[in-house]
Amino acid sequence: MIASFFTDPTSWLHEIVDVARAPLALAVLMWIIQILASTTHHRISRALAIHAWQPTRIWAIATAPLAHGGFGHLIANTIPFVIFGSLLCVWPQPVLPPRLSAVPGIAHLDLFWLVTITAALTSGIGAFVLNRRGSATVGASGLIFGYFGYIVTSGLREGDGQALAIALGIGAVWGISMLRGVIPRFGSRVSWQGHLCGLIGGAGLGIWLYPTA
């Protein structure tokens, strides 16, 4: 399917919509949550947010990516989330290491969900541990950075020409903005900590699944 991206972009787009149901469904869910949050003075977003160093809120690692700080925040995240998530749905499925495939449920997990869970955990834990105590974090940015890290790393290491070309193209288009997103911004409301840890999670997973370049 990756080959059709170069030979027939229109057909490729139709195929993506057909197979990329999971990221598209999550994007729709994010928009529904944001619409509801806008009618409740963002109480819903705060309820789903990670609050750093509050143990009773550790569960929010699973919900924070679905909530956003406003429509501007959501719009900025929607496009890369759908693009990167859709690419993961058609990305070459790697052979899982024995220790990973032995984890219950992992062996039959689609690559999209494997990378999503990894990025959610690493970015969420990073935001929880590295942010100022009590500060709230929401948004799909940690997932996006994780997707980016996995696509670029696995594309470079896997060696397939088409995957490599897409990885280089993604890196060229989004590389600078990704770099800016992980630069520490002390006093900023942007969780560069979550970005950085999501990127590390995705890239680390790519290195683990493709141990040789």
Backbone as ProteinMPNN parsed JSONL, in Angstrom:
{"seq_chain_A": "MIASFFTDPTSWLHEIVDVARAPLALAVLMWIIQILASTTHHRISRALAIHAWQPTRIWAIATAPLAHGGFGHLIANTIPFVIFGSLLCVWPQPVLPPRLSAVPGIAHLDLFWLVTITAALTSGIGAFVLNRRGSATVGASGLIFGYFGYIVTSGLREGDGQALAIALGIGAVWGISMLRGVIPRFGSRVSWQGHLCGLIGGAGLGIWLYPTA", "coords_chain_A": {"N_chain_A": [[0.823, -1.21, 0.0], [2.03, 1.192, 0.634], [3.488, 1.724, -1.661], [1.589, 2.667, -3.48], [1.288, 5.266, -2.709], [3.104, 6.728, -4.13], [2.6, 6.061, -6.812], [-0.167, 6.291, -7.318], [-1.727, 8.601, -5.888], [-4.429, 9.335, -5.299], [-5.872, 6.92, -5.194], [-4.444, 5.836, -3.118], [-5.217, 7.497, -1.019], [-7.908, 6.785, -0.699], [-7.579, 4.139, 0.085], [-6.264, 4.52, 2.49], [-8.244, 5.774, 4.057], [-9.93, 3.633, 4.289], [-8.458, 1.693, 5.727], [-7.414, 3.052, 7.891], [-9.048, 3.314, 10.175], [-8.906, 3.366, 12.943], [-7.13, 5.585, 13.871], [-8.636, 7.671, 12.7], [-11.107, 7.394, 13.977], [-10.34, 7.95, 16.612], [-9.554, 10.608, 16.287], [-12.021, 11.803, 15.676], [-13.3, 11.313, 18.104], [-11.758, 12.954, 19.77], [-12.548, 15.46, 18.826], [-15.267, 15.443, 19.49], [-15.084, 15.374, 22.285], [-13.819, 17.835, 22.707], [-15.744, 19.641, 21.782], [-17.783, 19.16, 23.62], [-16.374, 19.896, 25.916], [-16.033, 22.619, 25.489], [-18.512, 23.593, 26.063], [-18.717, 23.359, 28.722], [-17.039, 25.042, 30.066], [-14.51, 23.993, 29.895], [-14.283, 22.088, 31.866], [-14.444, 19.361, 31.454], [-12.102, 18.808, 30.041], [-10.182, 19.417, 31.996], [-10.837, 17.441, 33.807], [-9.992, 15.161, 32.515], [-7.296, 15.477, 32.355], [-3.742, 14.982, 32.879], [-2.338, 15.4, 36.029], [0.475, 16.546, 37.347], [2.471, 14.655, 39.566], [0.411, 13.847, 41.216], [-0.719, 11.153, 42.621], [-3.284, 9.962, 42.617], [-4.221, 10.648, 40.187], [-2.976, 9.255, 38.207], [-4.146, 7.56, 36.393], [-5.023, 9.172, 34.365], [-3.21, 9.243, 32.345], [-4.107, 7.67, 30.315], [-6.296, 9.077, 29.337], [-5.701, 11.766, 28.88], [-4.53, 12.313, 26.27], [-6.791, 12.549, 24.676], [-8.1, 14.866, 25.25], [-8.083, 18.478, 24.913], [-6.656, 21.821, 25.034], [-8.159, 23.731, 23.801], [-9.854, 24.759, 20.744], [-7.945, 25.642, 18.902], [-5.61, 24.352, 19.761], [-6.419, 21.689, 19.334], [-6.904, 21.653, 16.543], [-4.31, 22.098, 15.584], [-3.145, 19.717, 16.311], [-4.642, 17.73, 15.06], [-4.157, 17.297, 12.251], [-1.362, 16.313, 11.934], [-1.667, 14.095, 13.64], [-3.594, 12.447, 12.361], [-2.319, 12.005, 9.892], [0.205, 10.784, 10.594], [-0.746, 8.665, 12.176], [-2.303, 7.277, 10.303], [-0.337, 6.452, 8.521], [0.999, 4.628, 10.141], [-0.867, 2.621, 10.175], [-0.535, 1.376, 7.749], [2.042, 0.721, 7.732], [5.051, -1.295, 7.473], [4.691, -4.365, 9.145], [6.443, -5.308, 11.935], [8.541, -8.063, 13.057], [7.962, -9.193, 16.213], [10.052, -9.008, 19.112], [10.868, -11.907, 21.127], [10.451, -11.514, 23.937], [8.686, -9.376, 24.001], [6.502, -10.255, 22.464], [5.621, -12.223, 24.125], [4.121, -11.008, 26.047], [0.85, -10.88, 27.265], [-1.679, -10.48, 24.851], [-0.22, -8.718, 23.252], [0.991, -9.861, 20.991], [-0.948, -10.066, 19.001], [-1.616, -7.486, 18.498], [-2.315, -4.616, 16.573], [0.082, -2.626, 14.727], [-0.353, 0.144, 14.903], [-1.742, 0.434, 17.364], [0.151, -0.605, 19.106], [2.281, 1.238, 18.936], [0.873, 3.496, 19.723], [0.084, 2.902, 22.386], [2.628, 2.662, 23.55], [3.692, 5.28, 23.144], [1.781, 6.787, 24.533], [2.164, 5.892, 27.154], [4.914, 6.54, 27.67], [5.044, 9.334, 27.121], [3.034, 10.232, 28.803], [3.892, 9.401, 31.382], [6.253, 10.842, 31.442], [5.264, 13.507, 31.419], [3.88, 13.421, 33.826], [5.892, 12.998, 35.747], [7.981, 14.835, 35.222], [6.93, 17.389, 34.891], [5.909, 20.462, 36.588], [4.744, 20.141, 39.929], [1.35, 19.397, 40.209], [0.681, 20.677, 37.823], [-1.303, 20.717, 34.863], [-1.748, 18.549, 32.072], [-2.75, 18.106, 28.774], [-3.729, 16.727, 25.574], [-2.888, 15.447, 22.277], [-0.278, 15.57, 21.532], [1.945, 14.187, 22.606], [1.505, 11.607, 21.636], [1.736, 12.114, 18.892], [4.424, 12.887, 18.659], [5.55, 10.483, 19.412], [4.654, 8.807, 17.318], [5.964, 10.029, 15.162], [8.653, 9.618, 15.933], [8.785, 6.813, 15.812], [8.147, 6.228, 13.093], [10.186, 7.555, 11.626], [12.533, 6.433, 12.766], [12.181, 3.604, 12.447], [11.838, 3.514, 9.687], [14.337, 4.342, 8.755], [15.952, 2.306, 9.745], [14.833, -0.103, 8.92], [15.213, -0.449, 6.197], [13.765, -0.802, 3.835], [13.026, 0.558, 0.675], [10.761, 2.211, 0.062], [9.601, 2.741, 2.575], [11.769, 4.012, 3.709], [11.984, 6.3, 2.092], [9.586, 7.633, 2.716], [9.981, 8.031, 5.458], [12.177, 9.777, 5.407], [10.987, 11.891, 4.05], [8.942, 12.649, 5.864], [10.559, 13.385, 7.993], [11.879, 15.577, 6.853], [9.803, 17.408, 6.416], [8.507, 17.752, 8.92], [10.535, 17.79, 10.769], [11.901, 20.092, 11.877], [9.892, 21.423, 13.358], [9.316, 19.407, 15.181], [11.733, 19.253, 16.537], [11.758, 21.782, 17.741], [9.649, 21.384, 19.442], [10.606, 19.778, 21.494], [12.489, 21.197, 22.816], [13.476, 22.529, 25.892], [11.174, 24.62, 27.603], [10.966, 26.519, 29.976], [8.558, 27.575, 32.25], [6.656, 27.756, 30.328], [3.389, 26.845, 29.079], [3.333, 24.711, 27.444], [3.928, 21.29, 27.289], [6.862, 20.316, 26.993], [8.179, 18.252, 28.089], [6.464, 16.021, 27.942], [6.362, 15.829, 25.151], [9.054, 15.229, 24.524], [9.453, 12.778, 25.882], [7.516, 11.208, 24.645], [8.559, 11.151, 22.049], [10.975, 9.811, 22.557], [9.938, 7.359, 23.401], [8.615, 6.387, 21.04], [10.745, 6.36, 19.165], [12.509, 4.705, 20.531], [11.065, 2.309, 20.539], [11.086, 1.757, 17.815], [13.828, 1.307, 17.436], [14.154, -0.935, 19.036], [12.523, -2.846, 17.768], [13.732, -2.987, 15.326], [16.637, -3.908, 15.45], [19.046, -3.841, 14.014], [20.675, -1.769, 11.661]], "CA_chain_A": [[0.0, 0.0, 0.0], [2.914, 2.361, 0.644], [3.892, 1.989, -3.036], [0.552, 3.437, -4.167], [1.45, 6.666, -2.34], [3.895, 7.359, -5.183], [2.073, 5.781, -8.148], [-1.57, 6.716, -7.459], [-2.074, 9.226, -4.602], [-5.871, 9.326, -5.049], [-6.207, 5.575, -4.741], [-3.8, 5.681, -1.81], [-6.039, 8.187, -0.032], [-9.094, 5.953, -0.457], [-7.142, 2.97, 0.839], [-5.951, 4.98, 3.843], [-9.514, 5.969, 4.774], [-10.505, 2.317, 4.557], [-7.706, 0.919, 6.731], [-7.01, 3.887, 9.023], [-10.244, 3.625, 10.934], [-8.591, 3.618, 14.35], [-6.765, 6.991, 14.113], [-9.729, 8.56, 12.331], [-12.098, 7.323, 15.051], [-9.794, 8.683, 17.763], [-9.618, 12.038, 15.972], [-13.423, 12.196, 15.839], [-13.564, 11.325, 19.544], [-11.124, 14.165, 20.305], [-13.385, 16.603, 18.476], [-16.485, 15.365, 20.3], [-14.721, 15.77, 23.652], [-13.544, 19.272, 22.733], [-17.027, 20.345, 21.656], [-18.445, 19.062, 24.931], [-15.595, 20.672, 26.884], [-16.262, 24.048, 25.258], [-19.808, 23.958, 26.63], [-18.638, 23.186, 30.186], [-15.908, 25.857, 30.524], [-13.331, 23.11, 29.88], [-14.226, 21.202, 33.033], [-14.182, 17.999, 30.981], [-10.668, 18.719, 29.735], [-9.437, 19.357, 33.26], [-11.112, 16.154, 34.438], [-9.258, 14.114, 31.796], [-5.891, 15.868, 32.279], [-2.712, 14.498, 33.801], [-1.9, 16.386, 37.006], [1.796, 16.052, 37.734], [2.783, 14.267, 40.935], [-0.789, 13.524, 41.992], [-0.869, 9.71, 42.384], [-4.662, 9.567, 42.34], [-4.54, 11.037, 38.814], [-2.093, 8.558, 37.278], [-4.985, 6.941, 35.364], [-5.279, 10.14, 33.293], [-2.283, 8.987, 31.242], [-4.9, 7.057, 29.242], [-7.349, 9.967, 28.841], [-5.196, 13.102, 28.544], [-4.359, 12.562, 24.832], [-8.069, 12.771, 24.012], [-8.583, 16.204, 25.601], [-7.219, 19.567, 24.449], [-6.832, 23.095, 25.709], [-9.01, 24.608, 23.005], [-9.958, 24.324, 19.358], [-6.673, 25.89, 18.241], [-4.737, 23.241, 20.156], [-6.909, 20.478, 18.681], [-6.673, 21.774, 15.096], [-2.873, 21.923, 15.353], [-2.783, 18.31, 16.523], [-5.434, 16.791, 14.267], [-3.557, 16.949, 10.953], [-0.265, 15.345, 12.065], [-2.139, 12.86, 14.269], [-4.24, 11.612, 11.348], [-1.325, 11.605, 8.888], [1.143, 9.814, 11.159], [-1.5, 7.485, 12.585], [-2.684, 6.532, 9.102], [0.879, 5.795, 8.023], [1.263, 3.461, 10.98], [-1.822, 1.57, 9.821], [-0.068, 0.69, 6.535], [3.493, 0.565, 7.861], [5.459, -2.703, 7.567], [4.504, -4.97, 10.472], [7.707, -5.945, 12.298], [8.532, -9.286, 13.856], [8.148, -8.776, 17.597], [11.005, -9.781, 19.909], [10.176, -12.913, 21.953], [10.007, -11.002, 25.236], [7.525, -8.507, 23.797], [5.377, -11.052, 21.984], [5.155, -13.07, 25.226], [3.188, -10.234, 26.869], [-0.521, -11.223, 26.838], [-2.389, -9.54, 24.001], [0.662, -7.909, 22.417], [1.32, -10.54, 19.739], [-2.0, -9.841, 18.007], [-1.935, -6.062, 18.498], [-1.896, -3.878, 15.384], [1.21, -1.732, 14.957], [-0.856, 1.446, 15.334], [-2.045, 0.417, 18.789], [1.399, -0.841, 19.831], [2.992, 2.52, 19.027], [0.027, 4.412, 20.489], [0.214, 2.569, 23.809], [3.992, 3.011, 23.965], [3.828, 6.731, 23.203], [0.914, 7.289, 25.606], [2.808, 5.59, 28.432], [6.161, 7.288, 27.88], [4.772, 10.776, 27.196], [2.229, 10.481, 30.001], [4.757, 9.288, 32.563], [7.166, 11.984, 31.402], [4.531, 14.698, 31.867], [3.52, 13.23, 35.23], [7.07, 13.042, 36.617], [8.899, 15.939, 34.941], [6.251, 18.69, 34.983], [5.765, 21.016, 37.922], [3.716, 19.495, 40.727], [-0.007, 19.912, 40.055], [0.399, 21.241, 36.506], [-2.169, 19.854, 34.06], [-1.3, 18.296, 30.703], [-3.699, 17.445, 27.879], [-3.394, 16.833, 24.16], [-2.347, 14.288, 21.568], [1.074, 15.861, 21.052], [2.852, 13.114, 22.99], [1.31, 10.523, 20.675], [2.27, 12.556, 17.603], [5.885, 12.795, 18.725], [5.859, 9.062, 19.407], [4.46, 8.311, 15.953], [7.061, 10.573, 14.364], [9.882, 8.923, 16.306], [8.764, 5.435, 15.322], [8.179, 6.203, 11.624], [11.516, 7.942, 11.144], [13.54, 5.467, 13.207], [11.985, 2.299, 11.8], [12.07, 3.681, 8.254], [15.779, 4.402, 8.517], [16.6, 1.057, 10.135], [14.226, -1.258, 8.266], [15.944, -0.6, 4.948], [12.88, -0.823, 2.677], [13.173, 1.824, -0.034], [9.572, 3.042, 0.161], [9.503, 3.212, 3.954], [12.87, 4.953, 3.917], [11.642, 7.556, 1.419], [8.551, 8.307, 3.498], [10.593, 8.466, 6.708], [12.979, 10.964, 5.113], [10.069, 12.982, 3.735], [8.325, 13.089, 7.119], [11.587, 14.088, 8.755], [12.164, 16.863, 6.226], [8.661, 18.319, 6.553], [8.152, 18.018, 10.317], [11.688, 17.685, 11.659], [12.206, 21.326, 12.6], [8.843, 21.665, 14.355], [9.495, 18.41, 16.222], [12.883, 19.678, 17.333], [11.315, 22.909, 18.565], [8.705, 20.901, 20.448], [11.276, 19.097, 22.604], [13.414, 22.121, 23.477], [12.89, 22.971, 27.171], [10.589, 25.956, 27.685], [10.61, 26.658, 31.379], [7.532, 28.596, 32.447], [5.657, 27.661, 29.26], [2.288, 25.908, 29.314], [3.553, 23.574, 26.558], [4.653, 20.222, 27.988], [7.952, 19.769, 26.197], [8.555, 16.992, 28.73], [5.644, 14.985, 27.315], [6.814, 15.698, 23.768], [10.352, 14.557, 24.501], [9.314, 11.387, 26.304], [6.794, 10.517, 23.581], [9.526, 10.935, 20.967], [11.891, 8.759, 23.007], [9.194, 6.104, 23.385], [8.423, 5.923, 19.665], [12.047, 6.049, 18.567], [13.041, 3.539, 21.229], [10.356, 1.129, 20.05], [11.614, 1.491, 16.476], [15.171, 0.722, 17.58], [14.009, -2.278, 19.619], [11.945, -3.761, 16.794], [14.69, -3.098, 14.216], [17.904, -3.745, 16.18], [20.189, -3.624, 13.108], [20.394, -0.803, 10.593]], "C_chain_A": [[0.86, 1.265, 0.0], [3.317, 2.74, -0.777], [2.875, 2.851, -3.761], [0.599, 4.914, -3.81], [2.181, 7.422, -3.452], [3.26, 7.188, -6.561], [0.658, 6.303, -8.376], [-2.048, 7.329, -6.142], [-3.563, 9.198, -4.288], [-6.33, 7.972, -4.528], [-5.646, 5.327, -3.348], [-4.656, 6.323, -0.729], [-7.287, 7.366, 0.301], [-8.725, 4.727, 0.377], [-6.868, 3.343, 2.293], [-7.235, 5.13, 4.655], [-10.114, 4.626, 5.159], [-9.783, 1.598, 5.699], [-7.392, 1.722, 7.993], [-8.207, 4.277, 9.887], [-9.923, 3.997, 12.374], [-8.153, 5.063, 14.592], [-7.866, 7.969, 13.742], [-10.807, 8.577, 13.41], [-11.622, 8.078, 16.284], [-9.849, 10.187, 17.52], [-11.045, 12.564, 16.132], [-13.773, 12.285, 17.32], [-12.954, 12.569, 20.201], [-11.98, 15.395, 20.028], [-14.685, 16.602, 19.281], [-16.205, 15.835, 21.727], [-14.485, 17.268, 23.727], [-14.829, 20.092, 22.613], [-17.77, 20.33, 22.986], [-17.711, 19.913, 25.966], [-15.846, 22.165, 26.736], [-17.585, 24.518, 25.835], [-19.811, 23.849, 28.159], [-17.474, 23.976, 30.773], [-14.676, 24.987, 30.753], [-13.199, 22.254, 31.137], [-13.925, 19.762, 32.612], [-12.701, 17.817, 30.686], [-9.842, 18.617, 31.003], [-9.637, 18.009, 33.956], [-10.308, 15.028, 33.798], [-7.752, 14.341, 31.81], [-5.008, 15.098, 33.257], [-2.358, 15.647, 34.737], [-0.617, 15.864, 37.648], [1.898, 15.79, 39.231], [1.548, 14.119, 41.826], [-1.128, 12.061, 41.732], [-2.294, 9.276, 42.048], [-5.078, 9.911, 40.915], [-3.704, 10.283, 37.788], [-2.886, 7.902, 36.138], [-5.196, 7.859, 34.162], [-4.262, 10.032, 32.162], [-3.047, 8.423, 30.039], [-5.903, 8.023, 28.617], [-6.835, 11.322, 28.361], [-4.99, 13.318, 27.046], [-5.653, 12.878, 24.099], [-8.621, 14.173, 24.249], [-7.586, 17.258, 25.131], [-7.579, 20.872, 25.139], [-7.719, 24.073, 24.976], [-9.029, 24.116, 21.574], [-8.661, 24.572, 18.586], [-5.681, 24.773, 18.505], [-5.131, 21.964, 19.414], [-6.647, 20.516, 17.184], [-5.203, 21.532, 14.778], [-2.449, 20.471, 15.477], [-3.465, 17.35, 15.556], [-4.721, 16.342, 12.995], [-2.379, 15.991, 11.115], [-0.7, 14.04, 12.715], [-2.743, 11.922, 13.221], [-3.223, 11.123, 10.314], [-0.399, 10.528, 9.436], [0.428, 8.525, 11.565], [-1.903, 6.632, 11.399], [-1.485, 5.815, 8.499], [1.195, 4.55, 8.836], [0.334, 2.303, 10.639], [-1.395, 0.794, 8.583], [1.439, 0.444, 6.582], [3.865, -0.915, 7.943], [5.348, -3.229, 8.993], [5.789, -5.712, 10.851], [7.487, -7.284, 13.002], [8.861, -8.888, 15.295], [9.217, -9.618, 18.278], [10.261, -10.749, 20.819], [9.657, -12.36, 23.27], [8.785, -10.103, 25.105], [6.311, -9.316, 23.369], [4.817, -11.964, 23.069], [4.176, -12.337, 26.141], [1.771, -10.505, 26.371], [-1.169, -10.111, 26.021], [-1.523, -8.771, 23.027], [0.867, -8.536, 21.043], [0.295, -10.256, 18.64], [-2.411, -8.368, 17.915], [-1.455, -5.421, 17.199], [-0.774, -2.915, 15.729], [0.748, -0.365, 15.452], [-1.09, 1.476, 16.833], [-0.796, 0.167, 19.618], [2.17, 0.463, 20.011], [2.19, 3.514, 19.862], [0.163, 4.157, 21.987], [1.587, 2.951, 24.331], [4.147, 4.512, 24.138], [2.986, 7.337, 24.325], [1.573, 7.071, 26.968], [4.035, 6.461, 28.666], [5.911, 8.792, 27.99], [3.987, 11.11, 28.451], [3.044, 10.414, 31.269], [5.739, 10.452, 32.611], [6.502, 13.258, 31.884], [4.212, 14.619, 33.35], [4.724, 13.468, 36.144], [7.879, 14.329, 36.446], [8.249, 17.316, 34.979], [6.199, 19.175, 36.426], [4.599, 20.351, 38.64], [2.357, 20.184, 40.531], [-0.333, 20.471, 38.689], [-0.357, 20.227, 35.652], [-1.641, 19.745, 32.633], [-2.395, 17.566, 29.941], [-3.163, 17.543, 26.457], [-2.74, 15.591, 23.594], [-0.913, 14.485, 21.106], [2.06, 14.751, 21.399], [2.738, 11.927, 22.056], [1.935, 10.881, 19.332], [3.787, 12.451, 17.583], [6.33, 11.337, 18.747], [5.72, 8.447, 18.025], [5.621, 8.756, 15.064], [8.354, 9.815, 14.649], [9.921, 7.514, 15.76], [8.902, 5.392, 13.804], [9.571, 6.51, 11.103], [12.549, 6.879, 11.514], [13.394, 4.13, 12.493], [12.222, 2.386, 10.3], [13.542, 3.702, 7.911], [16.447, 3.051, 8.756], [16.083, -0.162, 9.376], [14.852, -1.522, 6.903], [15.084, -0.674, 3.7], [12.88, 0.544, 2.004], [11.989, 2.749, 0.125], [9.408, 3.598, 1.571], [10.584, 4.243, 4.248], [12.546, 6.309, 3.3], [10.6, 8.34, 2.211], [9.125, 8.826, 4.808], [11.414, 9.733, 6.496], [12.088, 12.16, 4.78], [9.394, 13.536, 4.97], [9.325, 13.88, 7.954], [11.874, 15.467, 8.192], [11.046, 17.875, 6.462], [8.429, 18.722, 8.004], [9.342, 18.068, 11.271], [11.953, 18.924, 12.5], [11.168, 21.592, 13.688], [8.936, 20.653, 15.486], [10.652, 18.777, 17.133], [12.503, 20.828, 18.257], [10.419, 22.446, 19.696], [9.351, 20.23, 21.637], [12.31, 19.975, 23.306], [12.77, 22.622, 24.773], [12.395, 24.408, 27.122], [10.091, 26.147, 29.108], [9.654, 27.837, 31.558], [6.465, 28.575, 31.382], [4.574, 26.669, 29.645], [2.41, 24.675, 28.419], [4.4, 22.53, 27.274], [5.727, 19.636, 27.066], [8.417, 18.432, 26.785], [7.78, 15.823, 28.124], [6.041, 14.749, 25.869], [8.081, 14.859, 23.706], [10.215, 13.076, 24.848], [8.491, 10.567, 25.304], [7.714, 10.19, 22.417], [10.488, 9.806, 21.317], [11.193, 7.399, 22.965], [9.028, 5.543, 21.985], [9.727, 5.519, 19.001], [12.646, 4.806, 19.213], [12.382, 2.252, 20.771], [10.852, 0.752, 18.658], [12.984, 0.838, 16.512], [15.071, -0.715, 18.094], [13.496, -3.271, 18.577], [12.845, -3.949, 15.571], [16.092, -2.895, 14.781], [19.114, -3.522, 15.301], [19.776, -2.688, 11.993], [20.505, -1.462, 9.225]], "O_chain_A": [[0.469, 2.286, -0.565], [3.475, 3.922, -1.083], [3.254, 3.687, -4.581], [0.02, 5.737, -4.519], [1.917, 8.601, -3.689], [3.371, 8.083, -7.399], [0.314, 6.709, -9.486], [-2.707, 6.65, -5.355], [-3.936, 9.052, -3.124], [-7.076, 7.885, -3.552], [-6.285, 4.692, -2.509], [-4.808, 5.764, 0.357], [-7.671, 7.269, 1.467], [-9.473, 4.328, 1.27], [-7.193, 2.591, 3.211], [-7.314, 4.674, 5.796], [-10.728, 4.488, 6.217], [-10.423, 0.967, 6.54], [-7.134, 1.142, 9.048], [-8.352, 5.435, 10.278], [-10.592, 4.847, 12.962], [-8.743, 5.729, 15.444], [-8.021, 8.998, 14.4], [-11.359, 9.63, 13.728], [-12.408, 8.77, 16.931], [-10.153, 10.956, 18.432], [-11.248, 13.654, 16.668], [-14.459, 13.214, 17.747], [-13.566, 13.167, 21.086], [-12.123, 16.266, 20.886], [-15.148, 17.661, 19.706], [-16.983, 16.593, 22.306], [-14.895, 17.912, 24.692], [-14.978, 21.12, 23.274], [-18.314, 21.344, 23.423], [-18.341, 20.573, 26.793], [-15.872, 22.897, 27.726], [-17.768, 25.712, 26.073], [-20.794, 24.205, 28.809], [-16.971, 23.638, 31.844], [-13.902, 25.214, 31.683], [-12.115, 21.751, 31.434], [-13.235, 19.033, 33.325], [-12.113, 16.795, 31.039], [-8.907, 17.82, 31.077], [-8.728, 17.498, 34.609], [-9.977, 14.048, 34.464], [-6.999, 13.494, 31.331], [-5.457, 14.633, 34.305], [-2.105, 16.759, 34.275], [-0.624, 14.88, 38.387], [1.467, 16.601, 40.051], [1.638, 14.252, 43.047], [-1.761, 11.751, 40.723], [-2.492, 8.333, 41.282], [-6.159, 9.52, 40.472], [-3.721, 10.637, 36.609], [-2.356, 7.713, 35.044], [-5.511, 7.389, 33.069], [-4.434, 10.667, 31.121], [-2.68, 8.668, 28.89], [-6.323, 7.815, 27.478], [-7.47, 11.959, 27.52], [-5.253, 14.422, 26.568], [-5.612, 13.426, 22.998], [-9.514, 14.618, 23.528], [-6.398, 16.976, 24.969], [-8.644, 21.013, 25.74], [-8.001, 25.153, 25.495], [-8.316, 23.176, 21.22], [-8.314, 23.787, 17.703], [-4.997, 24.304, 17.595], [-4.265, 21.241, 18.922], [-6.212, 19.518, 16.609], [-4.882, 20.839, 13.812], [-1.5, 20.04, 14.822], [-2.933, 16.28, 15.262], [-4.682, 15.15, 12.691], [-2.385, 14.932, 10.488], [-0.166, 12.981, 12.385], [-2.431, 10.731, 13.203], [-3.261, 9.963, 9.907], [-0.233, 9.477, 8.817], [0.933, 7.427, 11.328], [-1.855, 5.404, 11.468], [-1.611, 4.688, 8.018], [1.61, 3.532, 8.283], [0.702, 1.139, 10.796], [-1.846, -0.334, 8.382], [2.037, 0.013, 5.596], [3.07, -1.716, 8.435], [5.849, -2.611, 9.933], [6.182, -6.651, 10.158], [6.391, -7.586, 13.474], [9.917, -8.313, 15.559], [9.286, -10.825, 18.046], [9.143, -10.458, 21.245], [8.547, -12.692, 23.685], [7.94, -10.071, 25.998], [5.207, -9.085, 23.861], [3.682, -12.431, 22.966], [3.475, -12.972, 26.929], [1.509, -10.375, 25.175], [-1.206, -8.954, 26.44], [-2.043, -8.216, 22.058], [0.913, -7.825, 20.039], [0.653, -10.213, 17.463], [-3.44, -8.045, 17.32], [-0.324, -5.652, 16.771], [-0.674, -2.44, 16.86], [1.385, 0.224, 16.326], [-0.691, 2.425, 17.507], [-0.691, 0.68, 20.732], [2.654, 0.759, 21.103], [2.766, 4.289, 20.626], [0.336, 5.094, 22.766], [1.708, 3.502, 25.426], [4.67, 4.974, 25.152], [3.415, 8.281, 24.989], [1.546, 7.952, 27.828], [4.184, 7.055, 29.734], [6.493, 9.456, 28.848], [4.228, 12.133, 29.092], [2.911, 11.271, 32.143], [6.026, 10.987, 33.682], [7.088, 14.012, 32.661], [4.266, 15.627, 34.055], [4.583, 14.077, 37.204], [8.408, 14.858, 37.424], [8.953, 18.32, 35.089], [6.416, 18.407, 37.364], [3.582, 20.035, 38.022], [2.242, 21.401, 40.673], [-1.502, 20.723, 38.398], [-0.085, 19.028, 35.709], [-1.152, 20.719, 32.062], [-2.907, 16.542, 30.393], [-2.264, 18.333, 26.17], [-2.129, 14.797, 24.309], [-0.384, 13.656, 20.365], [2.916, 14.406, 20.585], [3.742, 11.303, 21.714], [2.589, 10.047, 18.706], [4.37, 11.982, 16.606], [7.362, 10.99, 18.172], [6.567, 7.659, 17.603], [6.185, 7.96, 14.312], [9.065, 9.418, 13.726], [10.965, 7.056, 15.295], [9.69, 4.606, 13.279], [10.082, 5.803, 10.234], [13.348, 6.47, 10.672], [14.376, 3.584, 11.99], [12.745, 1.448, 9.699], [13.956, 3.145, 6.894], [17.393, 2.689, 8.057], [16.807, -1.143, 9.206], [15.006, -2.673, 6.497], [15.62, -0.614, 2.594], [12.751, 1.569, 2.673], [12.172, 3.953, 0.305], [9.113, 4.78, 1.748], [10.344, 5.226, 4.949], [12.802, 7.349, 3.908], [10.709, 9.557, 2.361], [8.799, 9.936, 5.231], [11.358, 10.656, 7.308], [12.38, 13.292, 5.167], [9.279, 14.752, 5.124], [8.989, 14.908, 8.543], [12.087, 16.419, 8.942], [11.309, 19.057, 6.681], [8.184, 19.893, 8.294], [9.174, 18.357, 12.455], [12.201, 18.82, 13.701], [11.522, 21.946, 14.812], [8.664, 20.993, 16.637], [10.565, 18.631, 18.352], [12.887, 20.84, 19.426], [10.419, 23.032, 20.779], [8.726, 20.113, 22.691], [12.935, 19.547, 24.276], [11.632, 23.092, 24.751], [13.102, 25.304, 26.66], [8.909, 25.951, 29.39], [9.909, 28.943, 31.081], [5.467, 29.287, 31.494], [4.81, 25.76, 30.441], [1.681, 23.7, 28.604], [5.465, 22.846, 27.804], [5.523, 18.595, 26.442], [8.975, 17.591, 26.08], [8.35, 14.773, 27.827], [6.059, 13.609, 25.405], [8.172, 13.903, 22.935], [10.797, 12.222, 24.179], [8.735, 9.372, 25.131], [7.661, 9.092, 21.863], [10.782, 8.949, 20.483], [11.786, 6.405, 22.545], [9.271, 4.358, 21.757], [9.813, 4.474, 18.356], [13.222, 3.958, 18.53], [13.044, 1.224, 20.627], [11.019, -0.429, 18.353], [13.275, -0.066, 15.729], [15.805, -1.597, 17.648], [13.973, -4.404, 18.507], [12.735, -4.95, 14.863], [16.677, -1.826, 14.61], [20.138, -3.05, 15.796], [18.678, -2.792, 11.448], [20.302, -0.804, 8.204]]}, "name": "protein", "num_of_chains": 1, "seq": "MIASFFTDPTSWLHEIVDVARAPLALAVLMWIIQILASTTHHRISRALAIHAWQPTRIWAIATAPLAHGGFGHLIANTIPFVIFGSLLCVWPQPVLPPRLSAVPGIAHLDLFWLVTITAALTSGIGAFVLNRRGSATVGASGLIFGYFGYIVTSGLREGDGQALAIALGIGAVWGISMLRGVIPRFGSRVSWQGHLCGLIGGAGLGIWLYPTA"}
